[in-house]
Amino acid sequence: MEEQTIFEIIHNMDKVTNKLIIQWSKMFNEDLGITHILVLGHLLKSGKSRPSDIARNLGLTPATLTHLSEKLVRKELAIRIADESDRRIMYLGITDKGIDIVHKANEYGQLLRRNLFEKLTGEEKEQLLKIFGKLNEPS
């Protein structure tokens, strides 16, 4: 019985996440996926970064990051920056246009989450906050 309950919890969490991603993708009409936004978000937070570091941080393969970064550079949301002391080393940096896209993506995401959680009572929100807090505690 316990295994079935855990499976149902995980399944429902996945359904909520997938529903939000689909809704976000429909609202955010920029020909970019959520992973592109994660890369831009990393660059916004961390500054220029080596592609291998971005891939490791986001749990992506280097080949995937190469594919994503090609589109970001082509759309002028990111730029490639050569290391000043070793021209073989390349970094990826975010442009002003890329910063604007991250802010826009975050606004849509916040709107979707607000709409999702307004279905819950104040007590249910408090319970959910405690549950996620507990799940996020170090093991």
N, C-alpha and C positions, 0 to 999 in steps of 0.2 A: 504493500500500500504506500509506504513512504517513497519508494522509487518512482511510482506512478505520479505522486504529488509533485516531486521534484521535476520530473519530465514535463508535467503540465505547466509548472511555473516557468521553466526555461522556454518551453514552446510559446507561451503567451508573451513573455518578454521579447522573444524574437519577432513575433507577429506585430507587436507595438513598434519595435524598432524599424522593421521593414515598412510598415504603414507610414511612419514618419518620413523615411527616406523617399518613398514613392511620392508622397504629397509634396515634400520639399523639392524634388526633381521637377515636378509639374509646375510649381510656383516659380522656381528659380530658372528662368528661361535664358541661360547664358551659354548653352552648349558645353557645360562642364559637369563632371560628376563630383560626388562627395569627396572622393580621394584627391581630386585636384585641389579642392578647398582645404583639405587637411595638409597638403604640401604647402600651399600658400600660407595657411595658418602657422605652420612650423616656421616658415621664413619670417613671418611678421613677428613672431615671438622671439625667435633665436637669432635673427639677422642672417647674413649670408652664411651658407652652409655647404659643405661638400655633399654631393649627391649620395655617397655611400653612408654618410652620417644621417641624412634625412631618411634614407631607406631603412636603416637599422632602427631609428627612433620610431618610425611609423609601422614597422613590421612588414615592409615591402621588399621585394627582390630588387636588386640593382637594375635589372632589365625593365621591370615595371616602372621604376622611377624614371628611367631614361625615356620611356614612352610618354609618361605623364609630363615630364619637363619639356619635351619637344612641343607639345601643344601649348603649354603655359608660355613658352618663349615666343612661339608663333603668334599667339594672341596678345603679346606684349604685356603679359601679367607678371612675367619673371624675366630675368636677364642672366646670361652667363658672365662670370667675372673671372679673369685669369689671376692667379696668385702672382703678386709682384716679384717675389724672390724665386719662384719656380713656375715658369709658364706652362708646365705640363699639368699642374694642379688647377682644376676648375672649381669654381663655387657657383651656386645658384643664389640669386638675390631677388627680392620682390620689388616690383615697380609701384609707383603711385596708383596706377590703374589696378594693379593686383591688390593693393591695400583696400581700395574702394570695393572691389569684388568680395573680399573677405568680410568687410563690414556689412555689405548687402546680404551675403549668405547668412551671416549671424542674425541679422534682423528677421529674415524669413524663418530661421530655425527657432528663434525666440517666440515669434508669433504662433508657429505650429505647436510648440510646447505649451504655451499659455492656453491655447484652444483645447488641447488635450487634457490638461489638468483642471480646467474649469468645471469638468464633469464631476470632480471629486469634492466632497465636503471638506471643511477645514480639518475635521478630525481624521479623515482618510489621508489628507495631505501630510499631517503630522505623523501618522503611522508609517506612511511610505518613506518619509524623511528618516525616521528611526531605522527602518528596515535597511534602506540603502546605506545609511551610515554604518550599520553593523556589518553589512556585506563588504564594505570598503575598508574595514579595519585590517591592519596587517595580520597575517596568519600567526 
